[in-house]
């Protein structure tokens, strides 16, 4: 979908609806990378007992819940997302684990309603690149970090669900060329130098960046679950049921013909500490 031809408010509404719809699959086994990267983000952010943590675009709590376990009863985690169904699932998971030091609240990455310098750790995993104004979004996250605190950003690297990802977008383009972006949103910060730049634009020190590559066994049905449980489903929500069925069939056919049995994704973990 071309952002130049669609009002940003419409894009935001579409994203909210997409992630609410994705809630049905968000915690399915093929999407276990959310949980893995959430735990890794918390670990690398150095979340400590008693800390206050803000998790922006929290989903169902992939980073929120391990952060709550780390901060313990004397700490607190505020988890923010604009998708109400993801928040509902996150609350249920926190209750199931007996975590009383966490709250899931409706909020918007592009308009954070938190006081300046109010959190020891601010986390945003796999989401900041969705903001139309990336620099403003990063500045808002950095603003919430108190002196001596940490901003941790996790994002996709150059490869994402490849080679199945390319096959999927080929199938989308065959059905609706207007729904294939010229460049995916995450590509804006898919390289360490680009990620470092947005930290600098936000006024943050140069971040420490760790790269990780995930290789995941995959079957066509499992990959389609990833599509339905992530932002990848956005173009499907703009198509008819018949068109979606053709996209699915096209992806399945090429995955089988080209013997795609694994997908590879690169992840970048970045953190910067605000001087005291």
Secondary structure, DSSP 8 states (H G I E B T S, - for coil): --GGGS-HHHHHHHHHHHHHHHTTTTTSGGGTHHHHHHHHHHHHHT--TT-EEEEES-TTTTTHHHHHHHH-TT-EEEEEES-HHHHHHHHHHHHHTT--SEEEEE--GGG--S-TT-EEEEEEES-GGGSSSHHHHHHHHHHTEEEEEEEEEEEE-S-SSBTHHHHHHHHHHHH-GGGS-SS-GGGGG-SHHHHHHHHHHTT----EEEEEEEEEE--HHHHHHHHHTSGGGGGGGGS-HHHHHHHHHHHHHHHHHTT--EEEEEEEEEEEE---
